[in-house]
Amino acid sequence: MKRVLFDVAALIARVVAGVIFLAHGWQKWQGGLGATAQGFRESGIPLPELAASYATVVETVGGIFLILGLLVRPVALLLLINMLGAIFFVHWGLTPLSSDNGWELPAALGTLSLLFLVLGGGRFGLDGIVRTMSRKRAERRAAEAELAAHAPATGGTTTTGAGGPTTPEPAQQEPPQVPRQSSAPKDSKLSDKDMRDIDALVGDEPPPRRGEPPKG
């Protein structure tokens, strides 16, 4: 709630100050830079032509920018410098009243410019819109990055062509483990003679002839 109140108050202050600055700048435009520079020269302002151009442009363009809420802080700094120059070179005196050419109006406008420089122009302006859009874009990118970081890993992909779509390859499955069977069945019924014949073959000895008694 306090934030909204500040934004509303900043909007009102910006528009009022911008209208005042724009009116003074436009008055200088209509009078001509030559006449404005002559008035600055009579007031003792150094570099009157440059000062007249600066004051005319800053007050006119700066007033429009304040109304729109665009580049509020840089514009406020330029307007503050302009008002300080007006106070010290033109309106400085013992009385603050504008009727006596006092510093009443430039001091009020300079104070508003100082507040805009420190606090900004609030969210109800072009600066606030740009900041809001930038923040939402950054939040969306951060959310997308976090989602991508927590996404499950997928299998390899194969590219159909240069720049073409990719299709996932099927995961390779290992063949089922089949238990190996022994070369000889467990219930093999070999006689003792057959076993001796096998031992003789392995030991490179001729198998005994049938009817001969086994050696050893």
Phi, psi and omega in degrees: 000317180296323179297319180294318178298318177298317181297319179294315180296319178295322178297314180297314181297321179297314183294315181296312180296321179296321178295318180296312179299317181297321179296316179291320178294318179294325175299320177292321177299315183293323179287339180095145180294329179296314179293322178294317179296323178295320177294321177294324180294320179291334178276357179083019179283128179292150182050063188298323180295314179294318180295322179293317178296316180299311183296319182294312182291315183295318181291320181288303182292319179297323177297318178296318181293324177295319179297319181280344184074035184249126179051051189296314184294310177300319179295320179297323178296315179296319179292324178296317177298319179297318181289324177297318176297320179295322180294311188283329184260340186237311192256008182286130179189186182282338183246142178273352188290138179292331180296335177257023182060036179278184186264019184303302185291310180296330178291319179295315179292323177294324178294319176298319178297322178296319178296318178296324180295322184275315189260345184085182184257010180083179184274345183270071180187176182296323177299316180295322178295316180296318179297318180297316179295320179294320180294318179295322178295320179293320178295321179294319178294321178295321178294320178295320179294320179293322178295320179293327180290329181262005179288143179294145180287138179254167180290180181295159181237150177241135182267129181285336180189178181295117181076005183278175179291157180250141179239138182290140176277143177293143180291137180286129181255137178285143179294148181297141179285116180257123180298131179283140179264145178294153184293328181242132179297149182295329184266030178293134183248085178258139179280169179295324180295318178297322179295322179294321177299320179295318179295323180293320178295319179293322181272016178056033177249141180293141180293145180294141178290153181294133181096345179272143180288143180297145178286151180072000000 
